[in-house]
Each structure stands twice: as structure tokens, then as C-alpha cells.
């Protein structure tokens, strides 16, 4: 009777990766790609690529077949390498949502729908709040709109995790504006919205050597999304009034409208919105009270 052993598992794995091993060992390479702006060299076998994709079949065996090195300028080398691994083995293990996105883009270009599905499944299930901003910007850079709603959902429901990521202070202005303009965020108050805006703005000012006296006029695109009139007077005075992101005139007008609404029109660059955003606050777990146990342990003498 035949039984499975560790040697059998090794042989099965080796067999499954026979094409990839032949590629890694450089056996009879007959095609070459220069991928991305770095022109990373990726070599392989025409037949293996062609049986996977009609695009590759036409490229290597069609009437307008390529005989020279194929230049691929619009893909990232990492995504192309992952696609090649899938073509040769039928398997892929991603290390991040961004890697899956780069592979998804490559799969779309060369019409490999099964790989596209594998990428989508990973992205939808594994995208972490700490990487979603970089992932979102990568989508924008490659004009991929498919995952916009996913990004928006993660940012809304896990804002507190998103804004403490290492990438947050290096994100693009347009990305920060997308966060600040959201009507729903997982934060505690509008003051926290201002705090994340200021943290990003100070980092941006440092990168671009923006003088303190120019700070208030340098981030008007973002400042207009802060709902200052939805803050309490205490929050504004104790925290916001000291910020260099507002002019003295803006601070005065906000304060006047907090004391008496519509005392003076809000400047064009500031939001007149008084309504609170929808802040998603995780409820604290209420400890279970064991009433019977308390009754049993109750000592009436403790009241005397």
C-alpha cells in the first residue's frame, strides 16, 4: 500500500514548480522583458507565457510577433514578477495589498482573469489600515478605480488606525483632503480632525521649508474642511486658538460666531458648518455584573 511521506510532498511541490525552476535555472530562455522605468530584466519562455494569455500568444506567435526584447514601460517590475510566478506555478503569495494591486494591473494588461480574481480577493480581505493610504495613492497613480470604495470604507471605519500609520504624514495633499472632507470618521470629535490636519500640515511645512508666518495661507485647501463651529468653546480656546494654521482674524471671527452665531460672516476659506460629523466611536465593554454573587457576598454589617 502506498503512503504519503515528506519526500512525496517535496516531489509534488517540485513538480508543481517545474516551469518556475526551469526559469530560475535559466534553461533555454527565449524571451526577455524590460519592465518599468528602471528597465528591470525579466526572462522566460515564450510557450509558457503564450499558453496562459492570448496577449502573449499574439505577441510571440502572431503575425506581428516580437523577435526582440519586449519593452514594458507601464507596469511595475514587482507586479510583473508576481504575474510570472503565477503563470509558471498557478500560485502566488502576496506580502502586501500594494503588491497584489501591482499584480492585478499586470494581469489586466495581459488578460489573465483568474489572476485578477486572486488579486482582488487578497486586496478585499487583507488590506490593512496602515497601508490603505499608500494603496489608495497607488490606485490613483495607475488610474485604477475599482478599489476606491474599499479604501473609503477602511478610512471611514478605521480612521484612528489609518492616521497613526507611518505613511500618514507623507501622504499627498489630495489624500488628506479626501479624509478631511468625509462626513463620517472613526474619531472622537472635530478637535481630533483638526489634530490630524495640523500634524500632517506641520510635516508638510517642514518638508517644504514653509515659514511660520506663511502657514495660515498655505493649507487653505484643507482648512476649509475643518468644522470649527462644531467644536466647543473650550476645545477651540485651549487647543485651536494657539495654532499657526489660522490667522488672528480667522480666530477672532470663529470665536465671535461661537459666542453668537452669524455675528460676522465666516471667511470664504473656512467652513460655516455647525453640524457634527458622524463620529464612529467604539463602545466600551460594560462589565457583566454578577447580581446573585453580589447578593451572596453582601454583608449588612458593612452599612453600620
C-alpha positions in Angstrom: 0.0 0.0 0.0 1.4 3.4 -1.0 1.6 6.1 1.7 2.4 9.7 1.6 5.7 10.8 3.1 7.6 14.1 3.4 9.6 13.0 0.4 6.4 12.7 -1.6 5.3 16.2 -0.6 8.6 17.6 -1.7 8.4 15.8 -5.0 4.8 17.1 -5.6 5.9 20.7 -4.8 8.9 20.3 -7.0 6.7 19.0 -9.8 4.2 21.9 -9.4 7.1 24.4 -9.7 8.9 22.6 -12.6 8.4 25.5 -15.0 9.5 28.1 -12.5 12.6 26.1 -11.6 13.5 25.8 -15.2 13.1 29.6 -15.5 15.2 30.3 -12.3 17.9 27.9 -13.6 18.0 29.7 -16.9 17.1 26.7 -19.0 16.5 27.7 -22.7 15.3 31.3 -22.1 13.8 32.5 -25.4 12.2 35.8 -24.4 13.1 38.9 -22.4 11.2 41.8 -21.0 12.5 45.2 -19.8 10.0 46.3 -17.2 9.2 49.7 -15.7 11.2 52.9 -15.7 14.1 51.0 -14.1 14.0 48.5 -17.1 14.3 45.5 -14.8 15.1 42.4 -16.9 12.7 39.5 -16.7 13.4 36.4 -18.7 11.2 33.5 -19.5 9.9 31.1 -22.1 7.5 32.1 -24.9 5.5 28.9 -24.8 4.7 29.2 -21.1 3.6 32.8 -21.4 1.6 32.1 -24.6 -0.5 29.2 -23.2 -1.6 31.5 -20.3 -2.6 34.6 -22.2 -3.9 35.5 -25.7 -1.9 38.7 -25.5 1.3 36.8 -25.1 0.3 34.3 -27.7 -0.2 37.1 -30.2 3.0 38.8 -29.1 5.2 35.7 -29.6 3.3 33.6 -32.2 1.0 36.0 -34.1 1.6 37.8 -37.3 3.1 40.8 -35.6 5.2 38.7 -33.3 8.0 40.2 -31.2 11.5 39.0 -32.0 13.4 41.4 -29.9 13.3 42.3 -26.2 9.8 43.4 -25.2 9.7 46.9 -23.5 7.0 47.2 -20.8 7.0 50.8 -19.6 3.6 50.9 -17.9 4.0 48.2 -15.3 5.9 47.9 -12.1 8.6 45.2 -12.1 7.3 43.7 -8.8 3.8 43.2 -10.3 5.3 41.7 -13.5 7.5 39.2 -11.5 4.4 38.1 -9.4 2.4 37.6 -12.6 5.3 35.5 -14.0 5.3 33.4 -10.8 1.6 32.7 -11.2 2.0 31.9 -14.9 4.7 29.3 -14.1 3.2 27.8 -10.9 -0.5 28.7 -10.7 0.1 30.0 -7.2 1.0 33.4 -5.7 1.7 34.6 -2.1 1.4 38.3 -1.6 3.3 40.3 1.0 1.1 43.4 0.9 -2.0 44.8 -0.7 0.1 47.1 -2.9 2.0 44.1 -4.3 -1.4 42.5 -5.1 -2.5 45.7 -6.8 0.6 45.8 -9.0 0.0 42.2 -9.9 -3.7 43.0 -10.6 -2.7 45.7 -13.0 -0.3 43.4 -14.8 -3.0 40.6 -15.0 -5.4 43.1 -16.5 -2.9 44.3 -19.2 -2.3 40.7 -20.3 -5.8 39.4 -19.9 -5.4 36.8 -17.1 -8.8 36.9 -15.4 -8.1 34.1 -12.9 -5.1 36.1 -11.5 -7.2 39.2 -11.4 -9.7 37.4 -9.2 -6.9 36.1 -6.9 -5.5 39.7 -6.5 -9.0 41.1 -5.8 -9.7 38.5 -3.1 -6.5 39.3 -1.4 -7.0 43.0 -1.6 -10.5 42.9 -0.3 -9.7 40.6 2.6 -6.2 41.7 3.6 -5.8 45.5 3.0 -4.6 46.9 6.4 -5.4 50.4 7.7 -1.7 51.1 8.0 -1.2 50.6 4.2 -4.5 51.9 2.8 -3.3 55.5 2.1 -0.3 54.3 0.1 -2.6 51.7 -1.6 -5.1 54.5 -2.4 -2.4 56.7 -4.0 -1.1 53.8 -6.0 -4.6 53.2 -7.4 -4.7 56.9 -8.4 -1.3 56.7 -10.0 -2.3 53.8 -12.1 -5.9 55.0 -12.8 -7.5 52.0 -11.0 -10.9 53.0 -9.7 -12.1 49.5 -8.7 -10.9 49.7 -5.1 -12.0 53.3 -4.3 -15.0 52.3 -2.3 -12.9 49.7 -0.4 -10.3 52.4 0.5 -13.0 54.9 1.5 -14.7 52.2 3.8 -11.4 51.4 5.6 -10.6 55.1 6.1 -14.1 55.8 7.5 -14.3 52.8 9.7 -10.7 52.6 10.9 -9.6 56.3 10.8 -7.9 56.0 14.2 -5.6 53.3 12.9 -5.1 54.9 9.5 -3.8 58.2 10.9 -1.2 56.7 13.1 0.4 54.8 10.3 4.0 55.8 9.3 2.8 56.8 5.9 0.1 59.3 7.0 2.4 62.4 7.3 3.9 61.7 3.9 0.6 61.3 2.1 -0.4 63.6 -0.7 -2.5 66.7 -0.1 -5.3 65.2 -2.2 -5.4 62.1 0.0 -5.6 64.2 3.2 -8.3 66.3 1.7 -10.3 63.1 1.0 -10.1 62.2 4.7 -10.9 65.6 6.0 -13.9 66.0 3.7 -15.5 62.8 4.8 -18.8 63.1 6.7 -18.1 60.0 8.8 -14.8 59.1 10.6 -13.7 56.8 13.3 -12.5 59.6 15.6 -13.9 61.1 18.8 -14.5 64.7 17.9 -13.9 67.6 15.4 -10.9 68.5 17.6 -9.3 65.2 16.6 -10.0 66.0 13.0 -8.1 69.3 13.5 -5.3 67.5 15.2 -4.6 65.1 12.3 -4.8 68.0 9.9 -2.3 70.0 11.9 0.0 67.0 12.3 0.1 66.5 8.5 0.4 70.2 7.8 3.4 70.7 10.1 5.2 67.7 8.5 4.5 69.2 5.0 5.7 72.6 6.1 8.9 71.1 7.4 9.5 69.2 4.1 8.9 72.4 2.0 10.5 74.8 4.4 7.3 76.9 4.8 7.9 79.8 7.2 5.6 80.1 10.3 4.1 83.4 9.1 3.0 81.7 5.8 1.5 78.6 7.4 -2.1 80.0 7.7 -2.2 80.8 4.0 -0.5 77.6 2.8 -3.2 75.0 3.6 -6.5 76.7 2.7 -7.5 73.7 0.5 -7.5 71.6 3.7 -8.5 74.1 6.3 -11.9 74.7 4.6 -13.0 71.1 5.6 -12.5 71.6 9.4 -15.8 72.3 11.1 -14.6 74.8 13.7 -18.2 75.8 14.6 -18.9 72.2 15.6 -16.3 72.4 18.3 -16.9 73.5 21.9 -15.6 76.9 23.0 -13.3 75.2 25.4 -11.8 73.0 22.7 -11.2 76.0 20.4 -9.7 78.2 23.1 -7.5 75.6 24.7 -6.2 74.0 21.5 -7.0 75.6 18.2 -6.6 79.3 19.1 -2.8 78.7 19.6 -2.3 77.1 16.1 -0.3 78.8 13.4 -2.7 77.4 10.8 -5.2 80.2 11.4 -4.7 83.9 11.1 -5.6 86.2 14.0 -8.6 87.5 12.0 -9.9 83.9 11.4 -9.5 83.1 15.1 -11.5 86.2 16.1 -14.3 85.5 13.6 -14.6 81.9 14.7 -14.7 82.9 18.4 -17.4 85.6 17.7 -19.6 83.1 15.9 -19.2 80.6 18.8 -20.4 83.2 21.2 -23.3 84.3 18.9 -24.0 82.6 15.6 -23.9 84.7 12.5 -22.3 87.6 14.3 -20.0 88.0 11.3 -19.8 86.0 8.0 -17.2 83.3 8.1 -14.3 83.9 5.7 -14.6 82.1 2.3 -11.8 79.7 3.3 -13.5 78.5 6.5 -16.4 76.1 6.8 -19.7 77.6 8.2 -20.9 74.1 9.0 -22.1 73.7 12.6 -23.4 70.1 12.3 -21.2 67.4 13.8 -19.8 64.7 11.6 -20.8 61.2 12.2 -18.1 60.0 14.6 -17.8 56.3 14.9 -16.9 55.5 18.4 -16.2 52.0 19.6 -18.4 51.4 22.7 -16.6 50.4 25.9 -17.4 46.9 27.0 -19.7 47.0 30.1 -18.5 44.6 32.7 -21.1 41.9 33.5 -22.5 42.3 37.0 -23.0 39.0 38.7 -26.0 40.1 40.8 -26.5 36.8 42.5 -22.9 36.6 43.5 -23.0 40.1 44.9 -26.1 39.3 46.9 -24.5 36.2 48.4 -21.4 38.2 49.4 -23.4 41.1 50.7 -22.7 41.8 54.4 -25.4 44.0 56.1 -23.0 44.9 58.8 -20.9 46.8 56.3 -23.6 49.5 56.3 -23.2 50.2 60.0 
